[in-house]
Amino acid sequence: MNGINQLPHTQIIKPKVLYYGTSVILLTTLNEDQTVNISPLSSSWALGNYIILGIAAGGKALENLQRHPECVINIPNASLWGNVEKIASYTGKDPVPDYKEKLGFTYQKEKYLHSELTPIPSQSIKPTRIAECPLQIEAKVKQVRIPDYSTHFAIVETEAIHVHAHKDIIIGESHIDPNQWNPLIYNFRHYFGLGKELGKTYRSET
């Protein structure tokens, strides 16, 4: 009983967001005019060669994927948090949807320019890769589903076609060195690496 009494106490809370610590990705998708949009995302997970993305409904990323089902899942390292934040308040959707305008978003098409990141060609798909991201995953969309329990986001299932990695994070032929790989983590709207906090997003309330 003494051990039980020493356990931490809990209380029920109602957080506005449940971004409890996930890798940031920069999703590149193809616009109607063949230019490329960059969308920062914080909801993704992998099952083998399949990567599941959570994408807000009504935005440019989802619109692009529904029209052209290809994307690159670019995974930045911690040092790129400032580049990510430079485009965090921009949307490629014109006019800006009301819900995004209320959150402080403004329209910006030239996201490569404003993020100070570099486009490079993909091997098998049209959207470009982001050169500075240590992992760049070319992917094709298998299914887009907007769940009946919420129309505010879409669940996008993708299949990895090619995985590009910076040479300095590779061990052997195809393994990632976890001692060299330091992904950017979105932790309750604050940016972290695998260590101390680096900064926070413009929407953070803490």
C-alpha positions as a Markdown table, in Angstrom:
| # | Residue | x | y | z |
|---|---|---|---|---|
| 1 | Met | 0.0 | 0.0 | 0.0 |
| 2 | Asn | 2.9 | 2.4 | 0.7 |
| 3 | Gly | 4.0 | 2.0 | -2.9 |
| 4 | Ile | 0.6 | 2.9 | -4.2 |
| 5 | Asn | 0.4 | 6.0 | -2.0 |
| 6 | Gln | 3.6 | 7.2 | -3.6 |
| 7 | Leu | 2.4 | 7.1 | -7.2 |
| 8 | Pro | 1.8 | 10.5 | -8.9 |
| 9 | His | -1.7 | 12.0 | -8.6 |
| 10 | Thr | -3.7 | 12.7 | -11.8 |
| 11 | Gln | -6.5 | 15.0 | -12.7 |
| 12 | Ile | -8.8 | 15.1 | -15.7 |
| 13 | Ile | -7.9 | 18.0 | -18.1 |
| 14 | Lys | -9.4 | 19.2 | -21.4 |
| 15 | Pro | -6.4 | 20.3 | -23.6 |
| 16 | Lys | -7.2 | 22.3 | -26.7 |
| 17 | Val | -4.9 | 20.1 | -28.8 |
| 18 | Leu | -3.4 | 16.6 | -28.4 |
| 19 | Tyr | -0.1 | 17.1 | -30.2 |
| 20 | Tyr | 1.7 | 15.2 | -27.5 |
| 21 | Gly | 4.9 | 14.8 | -29.4 |
| 22 | Thr | 5.0 | 13.8 | -33.0 |
| 23 | Ser | 7.5 | 14.3 | -35.9 |
| 24 | Val | 6.9 | 17.4 | -38.0 |
| 25 | Ile | 6.7 | 16.7 | -41.8 |
| 26 | Leu | 6.7 | 19.1 | -44.7 |
| 27 | Leu | 4.3 | 17.7 | -47.2 |
| 28 | Thr | 4.9 | 18.8 | -50.8 |
| 29 | Thr | 1.9 | 18.5 | -53.2 |
| 30 | Leu | 1.2 | 19.7 | -56.8 |
| 31 | Asn | -0.8 | 22.8 | -57.5 |
| 32 | Glu | -3.0 | 23.2 | -60.6 |
| 33 | Asp | -0.3 | 25.2 | -62.4 |
| 34 | Gln | 2.3 | 22.6 | -61.7 |
| 35 | Thr | 4.0 | 24.6 | -59.0 |
| 36 | Val | 4.4 | 23.0 | -55.5 |
| 37 | Asn | 2.8 | 23.7 | -52.2 |
| 38 | Ile | 4.4 | 23.0 | -48.9 |
| 39 | Ser | 2.2 | 22.1 | -45.9 |
| 40 | Pro | 3.6 | 21.6 | -42.4 |
| 41 | Leu | 1.9 | 18.7 | -40.7 |
| 42 | Ser | 2.2 | 17.1 | -37.3 |
| 43 | Ser | -0.1 | 14.1 | -37.6 |
| 44 | Ser | 1.4 | 11.0 | -39.3 |
| 45 | Trp | 2.4 | 7.4 | -38.6 |
| 46 | Ala | 3.8 | 4.5 | -40.5 |
| 47 | Leu | 2.7 | 0.9 | -41.1 |
| 48 | Gly | 5.4 | -0.8 | -43.1 |
| 49 | Asn | 5.7 | 1.0 | -46.4 |
| 50 | Tyr | 2.4 | 2.8 | -45.8 |
| 51 | Ile | 2.3 | 6.2 | -44.1 |
| 52 | Ile | -1.0 | 7.6 | -42.8 |
| 53 | Leu | -1.4 | 11.4 | -42.8 |
| 54 | Gly | -3.9 | 13.5 | -40.9 |
| 55 | Ile | -4.7 | 16.6 | -43.0 |
| 56 | Ala | -7.1 | 19.4 | -42.2 |
| 57 | Ala | -10.1 | 19.5 | -44.5 |
| 58 | Gly | -10.5 | 22.7 | -46.6 |
| 59 | Gly | -6.8 | 23.3 | -47.1 |
| 60 | Lys | -4.6 | 23.3 | -50.1 |
| 61 | Ala | -2.8 | 20.1 | -49.3 |
| 62 | Leu | -6.0 | 18.0 | -49.3 |
| 63 | Glu | -7.3 | 19.7 | -52.4 |
| 64 | Asn | -4.1 | 19.0 | -54.3 |
| 65 | Leu | -4.0 | 15.4 | -53.2 |
| 66 | Gln | -7.6 | 14.8 | -54.3 |
| 67 | Arg | -6.7 | 16.1 | -57.7 |
| 68 | His | -3.2 | 14.8 | -58.1 |
| 69 | Pro | -2.6 | 11.8 | -55.7 |
| 70 | Glu | 1.2 | 12.2 | -55.3 |
| 71 | Cys | 3.3 | 13.8 | -52.5 |
| 72 | Val | 6.6 | 13.9 | -50.9 |
| 73 | Ile | 6.8 | 13.4 | -47.1 |
| 74 | Asn | 9.8 | 15.5 | -46.2 |
| 75 | Ile | 11.0 | 15.0 | -42.6 |
| 76 | Pro | 13.0 | 17.9 | -41.3 |
| 77 | Asn | 15.6 | 17.7 | -38.5 |
| 78 | Ala | 15.6 | 19.8 | -35.4 |
| 79 | Ser | 17.8 | 22.5 | -36.9 |
| 80 | Leu | 15.1 | 23.4 | -39.5 |
| 81 | Trp | 12.4 | 24.4 | -36.9 |
| 82 | Gly | 12.8 | 28.1 | -37.9 |
| 83 | Asn | 12.2 | 27.3 | -41.5 |
| 84 | Val | 9.1 | 25.4 | -40.7 |
| 85 | Glu | 7.8 | 28.2 | -38.5 |
| 86 | Lys | 8.4 | 30.8 | -41.3 |
| 87 | Ile | 5.5 | 29.2 | -43.3 |
| 88 | Ala | 3.4 | 28.0 | -40.3 |
| 89 | Ser | 0.9 | 30.8 | -40.7 |
| 90 | Tyr | 0.6 | 30.6 | -44.5 |
| 91 | Thr | -1.9 | 28.7 | -46.6 |
| 92 | Gly | -1.8 | 28.0 | -50.3 |
| 93 | Lys | -5.5 | 28.3 | -50.5 |
| 94 | Asp | -6.9 | 31.5 | -52.1 |
| 95 | Pro | -9.2 | 32.8 | -50.9 |
| 96 | Val | -8.2 | 31.9 | -47.3 |
| 97 | Pro | -11.0 | 29.7 | -45.8 |
| 98 | Asp | -12.8 | 31.5 | -43.0 |
| 99 | Tyr | -11.7 | 29.0 | -40.3 |
| 100 | Lys | -8.0 | 29.5 | -41.3 |
| 101 | Glu | -8.4 | 33.3 | -41.4 |
| 102 | Lys | -9.7 | 33.2 | -37.8 |
| 103 | Leu | -6.6 | 31.3 | -36.8 |
| 104 | Gly | -4.3 | 33.9 | -38.3 |
| 105 | Phe | -3.5 | 32.3 | -41.7 |
| 106 | Thr | -2.7 | 34.4 | -44.8 |
| 107 | Tyr | -2.3 | 33.4 | -48.4 |
| 108 | Gln | 1.1 | 32.7 | -49.7 |
| 109 | Lys | 2.0 | 30.7 | -52.8 |
| 110 | Glu | 5.8 | 31.0 | -52.7 |
| 111 | Lys | 6.4 | 28.9 | -49.7 |
| 112 | Tyr | 9.8 | 27.6 | -50.9 |
| 113 | Leu | 10.9 | 31.3 | -51.1 |
| 114 | His | 9.6 | 32.2 | -47.7 |
| 115 | Ser | 10.8 | 29.1 | -45.9 |
| 116 | Glu | 14.3 | 29.5 | -47.4 |
| 117 | Leu | 14.2 | 25.8 | -48.4 |
| 118 | Thr | 15.4 | 24.3 | -51.7 |
| 119 | Pro | 13.3 | 22.3 | -54.2 |
| 120 | Ile | 14.9 | 19.4 | -55.9 |
| 121 | Pro | 13.3 | 17.0 | -58.5 |
| 122 | Ser | 11.8 | 13.7 | -57.3 |
| 123 | Gln | 12.6 | 10.5 | -59.1 |
| 124 | Ser | 9.2 | 9.1 | -59.9 |
| 125 | Ile | 6.6 | 11.7 | -59.0 |
| 126 | Lys | 5.9 | 15.4 | -59.9 |
| 127 | Pro | 6.0 | 17.1 | -56.5 |
| 128 | Thr | 9.5 | 18.2 | -55.6 |
| 129 | Arg | 11.6 | 17.1 | -52.6 |
| 130 | Ile | 13.0 | 19.5 | -50.0 |
| 131 | Ala | 16.8 | 19.3 | -50.2 |
| 132 | Glu | 17.5 | 20.3 | -46.6 |
| 133 | Cys | 15.3 | 17.6 | -45.1 |
| 134 | Pro | 17.4 | 14.5 | -44.1 |
| 135 | Leu | 14.5 | 12.2 | -45.1 |
| 136 | Gln | 12.4 | 12.7 | -48.2 |
| 137 | Ile | 9.8 | 10.0 | -49.0 |
| 138 | Glu | 8.1 | 10.0 | -52.4 |
| 139 | Ala | 4.6 | 8.6 | -52.0 |
| 140 | Lys | 1.4 | 7.9 | -53.8 |
| 141 | Val | -2.0 | 8.3 | -52.3 |
| 142 | Lys | -3.9 | 5.0 | -51.9 |
| 143 | Gln | -7.0 | 6.4 | -50.2 |
| 144 | Val | -8.5 | 9.6 | -48.9 |
| 145 | Arg | -11.2 | 9.3 | -46.2 |
| 146 | Ile | -13.1 | 12.0 | -44.3 |
| 147 | Pro | -14.5 | 10.2 | -41.3 |
| 148 | Asp | -18.2 | 10.4 | -40.5 |
| 149 | Tyr | -17.4 | 11.3 | -36.8 |
| 150 | Ser | -15.6 | 14.5 | -37.9 |
| 151 | Thr | -15.6 | 16.4 | -41.1 |
| 152 | His | -12.7 | 18.7 | -40.0 |
| 153 | Phe | -9.9 | 16.5 | -41.2 |
| 154 | Ala | -9.1 | 13.7 | -43.7 |
| 155 | Ile | -7.2 | 10.5 | -43.2 |
| 156 | Val | -4.9 | 10.1 | -46.1 |
| 157 | Glu | -3.2 | 6.7 | -46.7 |
| 158 | Thr | 0.0 | 6.8 | -48.8 |
| 159 | Glu | 2.4 | 4.3 | -50.0 |
| 160 | Ala | 6.2 | 5.0 | -50.0 |
| 161 | Ile | 7.7 | 4.7 | -53.4 |
| 162 | His | 11.3 | 5.9 | -52.8 |
| 163 | Val | 13.0 | 6.9 | -49.6 |
| 164 | His | 15.9 | 9.4 | -50.0 |
| 165 | Ala | 18.2 | 10.0 | -47.0 |
| 166 | His | 21.2 | 12.3 | -46.4 |
| 167 | Lys | 24.3 | 10.3 | -46.5 |
| 168 | Asp | 25.5 | 11.5 | -43.1 |
| 169 | Ile | 22.6 | 9.8 | -41.3 |
| 170 | Ile | 23.0 | 6.4 | -43.1 |
| 171 | Ile | 24.7 | 3.3 | -41.7 |
| 172 | Gly | 25.7 | 0.7 | -44.2 |
| 173 | Glu | 23.4 | 0.6 | -47.3 |
| 174 | Ser | 19.9 | 1.3 | -46.0 |
| 175 | His | 19.8 | 1.9 | -42.3 |
| 176 | Ile | 19.3 | 5.2 | -40.5 |
| 177 | Asp | 21.8 | 6.0 | -37.7 |
| 178 | Pro | 19.7 | 7.0 | -34.7 |
| 179 | Asn | 22.7 | 8.8 | -33.2 |
| 180 | Gln | 22.8 | 11.1 | -36.3 |
| 181 | Trp | 19.0 | 11.4 | -36.9 |
| 182 | Asn | 17.4 | 14.2 | -34.8 |
| 183 | Pro | 13.8 | 14.7 | -36.1 |
| 184 | Leu | 11.9 | 17.9 | -35.3 |
| 185 | Ile | 9.2 | 17.1 | -32.8 |
| 186 | Tyr | 6.0 | 19.1 | -32.4 |
| 187 | Asn | 5.2 | 18.8 | -28.6 |
| 188 | Phe | 2.0 | 20.6 | -27.5 |
| 189 | Arg | 2.7 | 23.3 | -30.0 |
| 190 | His | 6.3 | 23.7 | -29.1 |
| 191 | Tyr | 9.3 | 22.6 | -31.2 |
| 192 | Phe | 11.8 | 20.1 | -29.8 |
| 193 | Gly | 14.6 | 18.0 | -31.0 |
| 194 | Leu | 15.6 | 14.9 | -29.1 |
| 195 | Gly | 16.6 | 17.2 | -26.3 |
| 196 | Lys | 15.9 | 20.7 | -25.1 |
| 197 | Glu | 13.2 | 22.9 | -26.5 |
| 198 | Leu | 14.1 | 24.9 | -29.6 |
| 199 | Gly | 11.2 | 27.4 | -29.9 |
| 200 | Lys | 7.5 | 27.5 | -30.2 |
| 201 | Thr | 4.9 | 28.0 | -32.9 |
| 202 | Tyr | 2.9 | 31.3 | -33.3 |
| 203 | Arg | -0.2 | 29.5 | -32.0 |
| 204 | Ser | 1.2 | 28.4 | -28.7 |
| 205 | Glu | -0.6 | 29.6 | -25.7 |
| 206 | Thr | 2.1 | 28.5 | -23.2 |
